[in-house]
């Protein structure tokens, strides 16, 4: 079974930066939302944390392919189609086999439907 200490033996670490752009936040913010970096195939978490007040998160992860996921507050959704939902989180694929990667999420607050 893999442990956190085995990550160093999987090759060089690559810097992953996650940035969130809020489209029309209406005074709301996704700052502090959880970020989780999952290895493709196993979905094992290799890094996690919270978005800074500047809506960024950075971590060094072993070179590989990942699903980078954010868990914004209820009512926020992705404004781009290149993302997908995984267990309630908004995720985007990232390939960190060759170079550092910047993953940008564009989130927009959803207007609640009447009666919900």
C-alpha positions in Angstrom: 0.0 0.0 0.0 1.2 3.5 -0.8 2.0 6.0 1.9 2.6 9.7 1.8 6.3 9.2 2.1 6.5 7.1 -1.1 5.6 10.2 -3.2 9.3 11.3 -3.3 10.3 8.0 -4.9 8.0 8.5 -7.9 10.2 11.0 -9.6 10.8 14.7 -9.6 8.2 17.0 -8.1 6.3 19.4 -10.4 4.7 22.6 -9.3 0.9 22.7 -9.7 -0.9 26.0 -9.3 -4.6 26.3 -9.1 -6.3 29.6 -9.7 -10.0 30.4 -9.5 -11.7 33.3 -11.4 -15.0 34.4 -10.1 -17.5 35.5 -12.8 -19.9 38.0 -11.3 -19.5 37.0 -7.7 -22.3 39.3 -6.4 -20.3 39.9 -3.2 -19.8 36.1 -2.6 -16.4 34.5 -2.7 -15.0 31.0 -3.1 -11.9 31.9 -1.0 -11.2 29.1 1.5 -12.8 26.4 -0.7 -11.1 23.1 -0.5 -8.8 21.9 -3.3 -7.9 18.2 -3.8 -5.4 16.8 -6.3 -6.2 13.2 -7.3 -3.9 10.8 -9.2 -5.6 9.6 -12.5 -6.6 5.9 -12.3 -6.5 5.5 -8.5 -8.0 8.9 -7.5 -5.6 8.8 -4.6 -5.1 12.3 -3.1 -1.6 13.6 -3.5 -2.2 17.1 -2.3 -5.0 19.1 -0.7 -5.6 22.4 0.9 -7.7 25.6 0.8 -7.8 28.4 -1.7 -6.0 31.5 -0.4 -7.8 34.9 -0.2 -6.2 35.5 -3.7 -8.1 32.4 -4.9 -5.0 30.4 -5.5 -3.5 27.1 -4.3 -0.1 25.7 -5.1 1.7 22.5 -4.3 4.5 20.3 -5.5 3.3 16.9 -6.7 5.0 13.9 -8.3 5.1 14.1 -12.1 2.0 12.5 -13.5 -1.6 13.0 -14.7 -4.2 14.3 -12.2 -7.7 15.4 -11.6 -7.5 18.8 -9.9 -10.7 19.4 -8.0 -12.3 22.4 -6.1 -15.2 22.2 -3.8 -16.8 25.7 -3.9 -19.7 26.7 -1.7 -23.2 25.6 -2.6 -24.6 27.7 -5.4 -21.3 28.0 -7.4 -20.8 26.1 -10.7 -18.2 26.0 -13.5 -18.6 28.5 -16.3 -16.6 26.4 -18.7 -17.4 23.0 -20.3 -13.9 21.6 -19.9 -14.6 20.7 -16.3 -16.6 17.8 -14.9 -18.2 17.0 -11.5 -16.7 14.2 -9.4 -18.4 13.4 -6.1 -19.8 17.0 -5.9 -16.4 18.6 -6.6 -15.7 20.5 -9.8 -12.6 18.9 -11.5 -10.3 19.5 -14.4 -7.7 17.2 -15.9 -4.0 18.2 -15.5 -1.0 16.7 -17.2 2.1 17.3 -15.0 4.4 14.8 -16.7 6.7 17.5 -18.4 6.4 20.9 -16.9 4.7 23.0 -14.1 1.0 23.5 -14.8 -1.5 26.2 -14.0 -5.1 25.0 -13.7 -7.7 27.8 -13.9 -11.3 27.3 -12.9 -13.9 29.9 -13.9 -16.8 29.7 -11.4 -20.0 31.6 -11.5 -22.8 31.8 -8.9 -26.0 30.1 -10.0 -29.3 31.9 -9.6 -31.5 29.8 -7.4 -34.7 28.7 -9.0 -38.0 29.9 -7.4 -39.4 27.3 -5.1 -36.0 25.6 -4.4 
